[in-house]
Amino acid sequence: MSNSTSLSSNSLELSTLVEGCLIPLVAIFGTLGNLASISVLRDKNLDMKETFREILVMLTIFDTIFVLSVTMTFSLPIFSQHWKTSLTPFLLPWLSPIMQISLNGSIWATVSVAVERFVSVVHPRIWISSFSSLLYILPTILLSILWNIPRFNELYTCVRRGNETLKASEAIINSTEVYSVCLTPMRKDPRYIRDYILLANFFFMAFLPFMILIITNSLIYRTITNISNLNKKTTSRQKRDQSIAMILVGIVIVFGFCNTFRIIINLYEVFHLAVHGSVSSKWPKWCDILMRFSHLFLVLNSSVNIIIYGWKDNKFREILTKLFHLNFLLKKNNIVMMNTPSKEEKEMARSEHSVAVVESLL
């Protein structure tokens, strides 16, 4: 009894730390950062292909919706008892599918970014490279919404009266009664859980996107390396293309790391299904802990793109600092750059030193 009480106490403390403290902090930064990113990406002075910019805007919008929906689902109920008892039972049946749509949209928007860069870098002369961004945006939005339509029929607001459970939409609302969230018969169906929630979602929302990202990024990296080896002197345009390609590399690395926890949980569920022939009715303790950190890292993944853009792209950083009147940062960087000798200057100084040594020997 004491062990179970201790475990539940530790679980509550972990939930409070991760979902009540860390997620809201990351979410605030992520929401503000995503809004700032959209402002910069829509700036015409940003030297970036329009199709690529618009796909990044789509990714940022999906990320923002996901961050807000996770915060409303997991964090606000910890902060507010009123939110937990009065609002969550009515909002969760809608927040849950919206959260899934935005997560899937973020995943496939990342894939769209990779595919667009693959076409532009590896096959720049192919007919599809001149197409509008709608070629990437519309399929991503439609796939994310259509794939998650069943999610709207998984939960409903219910109220228990005696031994009977009623839908809130079919009962007269009484402010003194306690409302909760109930699973629909479809959500309880083992076949639905096995075929849709586990197997189909694992393949289409985990395995397939990861494979596409690995293949496209490998081909992009190989192409850029080959171009660099052929042309020892890179032009400013080539340097610009390489910096944009590095944005994609940064996005994919962060995406892969932050989705690792989600993939591990999905693999465990699929493994349990394959070995035991049924869905696990009760998760082990480590899965519960991993799930909470999975929520945190998924929010982190949707919040840090502005750091990647600013780190890997000087143009983005320049517009961002000017947009928010942070020009003193640019001045500081310029001073550092002016005081730091370039590669050419170092080579010239080295050659001058060599000539001086030779002259002294003569």
Secondary structure, 3 states (H helix, E strand, C coil): CHHHHHHHHHHHHHHHHHHHHHHHHHHHHHHHHHHHHHHHHCCCCCCCCHHHHHHHHHHHHHHHHHHHHHHHHHHHHHHCHHHHHHHHHHHHHHHHHHHHHHHHHHHHHHHHHHHHHHHHHHCCCCHHHHCCCHHHHHHHHHHHHHHCHHHHHCEEEEEEECCEEEEHHHCCCCCCCCEEEEECHHHHCHHHHHHHHHHHHHHHHHHHHHHHHHHHHHHHHHHHHHHHHHCCCCCHHHHHHHHHHHHHHHHHHHHHHHCHHHHHHHHHHHHHHHHHCCCCCCCCHHHHHHHHHHHHHHHHHCCCHHHHHHHHCHHHHHHHHHHCCCHHHHHHHHHHHHHCCCHHHHHHHHHHHHHHHHHHHC
